[in-house]
Amino acid sequence: MVKRTSFERDDCPIARSLDAIGDWWSILIIREALFGISRFGEFQKRLGLAKNILAVRLRALVDQGVLKIAPASDGSVYQEYLLTPKGRGVFPVLVALRQWSEEFDDRPEEITTILVDKEKGKPVRKLELYSQDGRLLSAGDTALKPRAAGKTGRRVVAS
């Protein structure tokens, strides 16, 4: 197996995120967990993923703090993989990916589901980015600027 480049220490938060959840199997495992799947066999059946690859991906998601291992809720000898708050935080990312695909996919008619609000049964509105004062923002309305001090206390210098 080819060793991946790690972005764990990269300055870019997007690169760091990809280091934690950026492979497609990890994203699909998180998707299934958000739908309530929690057991190894359920993930394997739903994703059709080889057991060895699934085991590696689950371990990585546990190591990243996206999932945690817990005893089975039914009292059996099995264990479950449950989303942590960090894992549940991926939900808006998955919604953004879904909505991007719905808008730009070459064959949108093949997408067989829509995301709806459970309470009202209505489709979810497209995600949008707003300023603190409520203005709708596009990429051209945003910029990156150096942070005065990071969490580690080190000074960030613009290049």
C-alpha positions, 0 to 999 in steps of 0.5 A: 500500500502506498503511504499517504502524505500527512497534512497533520501539521500543515498550516492550512485547515483544509489540508488538516481536515483532509488528513483526518477525513479526506479519503472517500471511504472515510467520508462514506463511513461517516455518512453511514454513521450519520444514518445510524449505522454503528457495527462493523458488519453493517458498514461492510454490508452497506459499503461493500468494502473489503474487511481489511480496508474497512478495519483500517479506515475505522481505526483511523477515524477512531484515532482521529477522534471522529468515531469512538468505540463503545459496547453494543447498545443491545448488550451483545458481545459486539462493539459499536462505532459511534460518532463523536461531536467531532464526527457529527461536525462533518454533517454540514460538509457532507451536505455541502458535497451533496448539494454541489453534486446535485447542482453540477453532476452530469446525470442528476436524474440518477440521484435517487434521494433528496435531503429533507427536513424530517419535521416538515418533509420539505427539501433542505435549503442550499447552504450559504455563507453569511457575514457576521452582519448577515450579508450573503458572501461569495468566494470573491467577498472573502479573504484570508488574513494572518491570525495574531496568535494561533492556539499554540501561541506561536506568531503567524506570519503572512508570506 
